Amino acid sequence: MIRQNIMKDSCRKNIGKASLILMASVFLSRLLGLVREMTIAWVGGVGPDVDAYQIAFIVPEILNHASGSGFLSITFIPIFTHFLVTDREQEGWKSLSIILSGFGLLMALVLILTWVFAPQLLHWLAPGVSDPRVLAAAVRMTRIIVPAQGCFFIGGLLSAVQYAQGRFLFPALAPLVYNTGMILGGLALGRRIGMEGFSWGVLSGAFFGHFLLQWIGARRAGLRLYPCFDLWHPILKRYLLTTLPLILGIGMSFSTEIFYRFFGSYLATGSIAALNYGLRIVFMLAGVFGQAVGTASYPYLTQLAAEGKHFEMNRLLNSTIRYLVLIIPVSVLLMVMRHEIVVLLFQRGRFDLEATRITAGLLPWVLAGSFAFSAQTLVVRGYYAMQNTLTPSLIGTMVALLCIPIFVLFMKGFGTVGVAFSLSLSAWLQVGILFGLWAKTHAHPDHALVYRAIGRMIGIGIVLGAILEPIRVLLRQSLTALTEVHLSLALCASMGLLFLILMSGAAKLLHIEEWNALLRRIPGVGKMGMGRQK
């Protein structure tokens, strides 16, 4: 019993340390992502060039999904970890060589074909685009961005090797280098070639951040890589069986990135750009809360699953989800401050007052899905830790297909706002069904605490919104002497402080331990320790 407690404490400390690294990485990455979007807004506003730039990502997104690049850490970590815990490290390196050799060659062929047939692919994937100049610009930028997918594929495998060995630093640096590359590309080339400058930044950021840097990190982790085209090796079959459901399925992230561009192509010029700006704000929030915790906890969920400790695994999963519900009241604060946030982040250069009005108008509707986007990254990892990739893939595909009529209906009735609402609704449906099925098939007393925490935070969020919104309106009407930027800064600071006071009071009154624990775990206030119970 003592040994089990020591192991639990060690696991929690490791997750806490990894979470700090990855949370810092995700926060800085999302911050750089916002700087990137601010730079894009400055260069292109919500004009047709930005629409073309976003359309140019449709084919690369599909390639990234089809190659499994986004799933490599999820599917390869259990395989490599199994060899490590059974003292067969050499076989682990062989499995890496087999997968990288076989799929790397196939990937190269697909990239060449995609580059050649980019015009035909975009004509099919963005059918609503009627301006030939927008389509031509999208084709040019697609051809620049496509080779970056090879860097993502190789880097994904090399990152998985590092994650499996508890090495998080170099993978954590990848998105920082990637976003920096895009920003520098836009700043250096934007004035001369417009949005194509950002496309070249994508390619350079992918090469240096996701390929070169991960190669260095994997070498430090003892990388042993060699050409191996053993296409009948059992490990390749195992890898295919776990990865194919994810590739063939339509997950939340993939459907979100494709749907807003596809349906946005039927709307007025600038709609895709405005939806993108709103989503990047949501993804920063969801990334800091969900992605960091999900990525950090996954190796330990995998270890608990491999050891058959399903009760402990469920407790860890449930406790982390209960921390994620804090994103709900934070989302409400951002809904209230929607106009001021857009002004401070984007309103400069070609991003004018009208662009602010459009983006701020749809922001609350995408913010409504923040918790779902955040929690999904963790819930699916429970399935993946059990090496069950089929169930989340089937559910994701089912929800995405069922939501297509919803997208069409709300797009026709409410335009860009309708697409934004549909994105949030789709996310909630997917994560609700996934966790509901998990709770039904993996009984645990803490499941009820998760539902209770979600319901309580939604109630608190509604009350906070009802209090904060009229106060914001009153302050805005009273501070008319300030410029728009200074007014937005003053409102964000004052409303943020009021939110902290109200939320802390609610936490004390209602005994919300997650909020108090979060404050204690802020560096300098308390120690980080994921999974610590009340």
C-alpha positions, 0 to 999 in steps of 0.5 A: 500500500505504501509503495502504491501511494509512493508511485501515485505521488511520483506519477502526479509529480511527473504529470505536474512537471510535464504539465508545467512544461507543456502548459508554458509551451502551449501558452507561449505557442497560443500567444505567438499564434495570436501574434501571428493572427494579429500580424495577419490581420494587420497585413490582410484584415478580413479581405479576400487575400486572408480568405485565400490564405485560409483556403490554402490550408484545406488540402494540407489539413486533409494530408495531415489527417490522412497521414496520421501526423496529428495522431503519431504521439497517440498511436506510437507512444503505446507501441514504443512504451511497451518495448521500453517497459519490457526491456526491448528498446532495440525493437522499439527503434526497429518499429520506428525505422519500419514505420518511418521508412514505409510511410515516409516513402508513401508520404513523399509520393502523395505530396508530389501528386498533391502539389501537381493537382492542387487546382483541381483539389481546391475547386472541389474542396472550396466550391463556394469560391467564385472569385478566380483571383482568390482561387488562384492565390489559394492554389499558389499558397497551397503548393508552398505549404504542402511540403511542410506536411512531410516535416510534421509526419517525421517530427510527429514520430520523433516527438512520440519517441521523446514523450515515451521517455518522459522528454518534453522539452524539444517537442514543447519547443516545436510549436514555438519555432513553427509560429515564429517562422510564420510571423517572421515570414509575414513580417519579412515578406508581407509587404512585398508578396502579401499573404504568401509571405506567411505561407513561406513562414509555414514551410520554414517553421515546420522544417526548423521546429517540427523536423530539425529540432525534433531530430536533435531531441530524438538523437539526444534520446538515443535515436537509432534509425535506419532504412527498413522496408519490412512491410510484413512486420507485425508491428506495422500491422499493429500500428495500422490497426490503431492508426487507420480508424483515426485516419478514416474517422472525422475527429473534432479538430479535423472537422472544425478546420475543414467545416468552417472553411468549406461552409465559409466559402459560401458566405460573404468575403471575409467570413472565413477570415473572421471565423478564423480569428474567433477560433484562434482565440478559443483555441488559445483558451482550450489549448492552455487548459486542455491540450497541455494537460491532455498531452502531459497526462497521456503517457501516465494514462497509458502506463496505468492502462498497461498495468491494468490499474483502470480504477486509478486511471479513471480517477486521474482522468476524472480529476483532470476533467474537473479542472478543465470545467474552470474554462466555462466561467473564463469563457463567459468573461471573454464573451462579455469582453468580446468587443474589447478583446478583438479591438486589442488583439486585431484592430490595426492596419487593414483590420478596421472597425467593421472587421471588429464588429463582424469578429466580435459578433461571432466570438461568443458563439465559438466561445460557447464550445471552449470547454468541449474543445478543451475536454475532448483532447483529454477524453479521447486520450482515455480511449487511446490509452486503452488502445481503442482508437475505433470508438472515438473515430466512429463517434467523431465521424458520426457526429460530424456527418449528422451535424452537416445538415445543422451547418447548412440550416444555421448557415442559411438562417444566420450566416457566419454566426450560424456556422460559429454556433454549429461548430460549438454545438458539434464539439459539445455533442461529440465530447458529450457522447464520448464521455457518456459512453466512457462512463457507462463502460468504465464505471467509477464513482468519480464520473458523477462528480464530473457531471456535477462540476460541469452543471455547477460551472455552467450555472456560475457562468450564467450568473457571472455573465448576468452581473458582468455584462450590464457593468461593462455597458455602464462603464463603457458609457461612463468612460467616453473620454478615453480612446477606443484602445485605452477604453478597451484596456481599462475595461479588460483590467477592471472586469478581469479583476471583478471576475476574479473577486466574484469567482473566488467568492463563489469558490469559497461559498460553494467549496469549489476546490478546483478553483482554489487548487488552481490558484495554489498551483500558480508558480510562486503561489503553490506547487503544481500537482495534477490529480491531487484530491481534496 
